[in-house]
Amino acid sequence: MYNQSMTEAKTQSTWTFLSNHGHILVHINRNPDSKVKEIAEAVGITERSALSILSDLETGGYISIERIGRRNSYRVNTNKKFRHPMEAQQPISALLRIFSKK
């Protein structure tokens, strides 16, 4: 019984419902002028991983990146639909509403 409880505790702490892509979308929706370093720290990943995910999101049309001086500003395309077939009928704005500041 002890081993099962330890395994359950370990399993519960190693996964989340949102992927890092989802965490970055939520973060930049709240903080569109964040630096890559700030995004990475908020999500708990490396800057290199954050850059790769930002590239994925931009290529997929989920975000646009505007260069303003030496900084980037991110805009989330809230009308874009989820990628997985089970959620493909829903826009990502449905997810972002859950996490929006009130």
N, C-alpha and C positions, 0 to 999 in steps of 0.2 A: 504494500500500500504506500509506503514511504517513497519508493522509487517512482511510482505512478504520479504521486503528487508533485515531486520534483520535476518530472518530465513535463507535466501539464504547466507548471509555473514557467519553465524555460520556454516552452512553445508559445505561451501567451505573451511573453515579452519579446519575441523575435519577429513578429509580423504585425502589420497594421492594415487597415481597410483601404487606405490610399497608397498608391505608388508614389515614388519620388516625383514623377511627372505631375501627379495630382497635387502633391504638396507645393510644388513650385507654382502651379497655376493659382492655387489659393493664395500663396504669398504675394505673387506679383499683382493679383487682382486687388489685394489690400494695399500694396506698397509698390506702385508702378515705377517709381524712380529708384528702386533699390540697386545697390551695387552687387555684382556677382558674388563678392565675398559675403555680403549680408544675406543673400539668398541661400548660399551654401551653408552658412552657419545656422540659419533658421530651420533648414530642412535636415541638417546633420549629415551633410555629404561634403565631398571635396569640391573645390572651385572647378576643377577639371570636369567632374561629373555634372556639376551645375551647368557649365558651358555646353556640354554634350546634350543635356536635356533641353536647354533653351534652344539649341539648334534643331533638335527633333520637333519641338513645339512650333518653331517658326516654319520649318519645312512642311509640317502637317497643316499649317494654316490656323493653328490654335492661338498664336500670338503674332503680333508685329512688333518689330524693334525699331525705334527711331533714335538716331544718334543726335544728341543735343550737346554741342560742344564736346567735352571729353567724357560725357556720361551717356548712358542709354536710358531710354524710357520705354517701358513695355506696355502694350495694350492687348488685352485678352479679347479674342473674337468669341463673344458669349453666345453667338448663334450657331457656332460649329457644333456638330453632333458628336456624341461619344463614339469611340472606335469599335468597341465590342458589340457583336450582334444583339446581345441581350439588352443593351441600353441605347442602341443606335438610333432609336426614335426620339431620344431626349437631347436637348441642347445642354451644353456644359453650364449654362446659366443656372440650371436647376441645382447643380452641385454647389456652385459658387454662392447662391442665395443662402445655403445652409451655413456657410462660414463667413458671410459678410458682416461687417461691423454694424452694430445697431446704435 
